[in-house]
Amino acid sequence: MISMKNVRRGYTQAEFNETASNWLFGEILLLSVFLGLASSSWWVFGGILLGMIFMLRVRKLAIILLTLLSIFWTVITFWLGLKYGGYGAAFVLSIIVLLVTRGLHLRALEWVDDVQYTEE
């Protein structure tokens, strides 16, 4: 039997997954723009943007992509923590960012799975 509590919980989870997916697509766009500008190439921008979106369609590639994105943000945070706060700040902040981004990426992957199976 389906209870109202389970329906509310499922709806809340779906909303959170959608928010995480918005963050993921913003992250993909930001990285594509940055790399396109750094290389002064529309081809690089478009290739990276479309390549990462394609990677989300294949589950194994999506897991690799999301893991690399989490590591990317962790390294950036470690570098910033090291530059502005020393080793302690670098380690603590990078571990927190790794856990947060990994959680967001897992929720975004769950959303991608939901959308792919809904459309088929």
N, C-alpha and C positions, 0 to 999 in steps of 0.2 A: 504494500500500500504506500502511495506517495503522500507524504505529509507536507504541509505548508513550510515547515522548517527546512526540509530537504530541497524544496523548490527555491526558497529564498537563498539557501546556501549555494545551490547550483548557479543561480542568476548572479550572485555576488562573485563567484569564481569566474564566470564567463566575462563579466565586466572587467575584472582585474586582468584577465588574459588579454582582452582587447586593448587595455591601456598599455600593457607590456608590449604588445605588437606595434602600437603606435610609436613607442620608444624605440623599438628595434628598427622600424622603417626610417625613422628620423636619424638614427645612428648610421644606417646604411647610406642614406642620402648625404649626410655630413661627411662621411669618409670618402665617398665617391667625389664630392665637390672638392674636398681638400686635395685628394690625389690628382684629380683632373687639373686643378689650378697649379699644383706643384710641378706637374709635367707639362703644363701649358697645352694640353691635348683634350679635345672633345672626345676623341676615341677612347682615351684612358677613362674619362668620366663615364661614358656610356657603357664601356665594356665592364667596368667594375660594378656599376649600378645593376646592369642586367645580369651579370654573372652571379652576383650575390643573391639577387631575387630568384634566379634559376636554382641556385644551390638550396634555397628553402623548399623547393618542390621535391627534392630527393632527401629522404630522412637522414641517411648516413652523411651526406654532404652538409645538411643543415646542422647536424650535431658538431661536425668539424668546424664549420663557419662560426657557430655560436661560441664554441670553446675558444677559438682564436680571438674573437671579439672580446670575450671576458679577459683573456690573457693580455690583450692590447690595452684595455683600460687599467688593468692591474699594473702593468709596466709603466704606463703614463703616470699613474698615481704614485708609484714607488719613486719615480724620478722627481716628481714635484715634492713629495715628502722629504726626500733626501736633500733636495736643493734648499727648501725653506724650513725644515725642521730637524734634520739629522736622521740617523738610522732608525731610532725608535719610532718617529713619526712615519717614516717610509714603510716600515714593516707593519705597523698597526693599521695605517690607512689603506695600504694595498691589500691586506687580508680582508678588511671590511668591504672594500670595493669589489674584490673577487667574489665574496659571498653574495653581495647584493646584485651584481651584474649577472652572476650565474643563475640566481633565482629569477631575475627578470627574463633572462634568455630562455630558461626552461618554460616559464609561463607563456612567452611568445611562441615557442615551439608547440606548446599545447594548443594555442590559438590557431596556428598554421595547420596543425593536424585536424582540428575541428572544421576549419573552412574547407580544406581539401576533401574531407569525407562528406561534408554537407553538399558540396557542389556536384559530386560524382553520382 
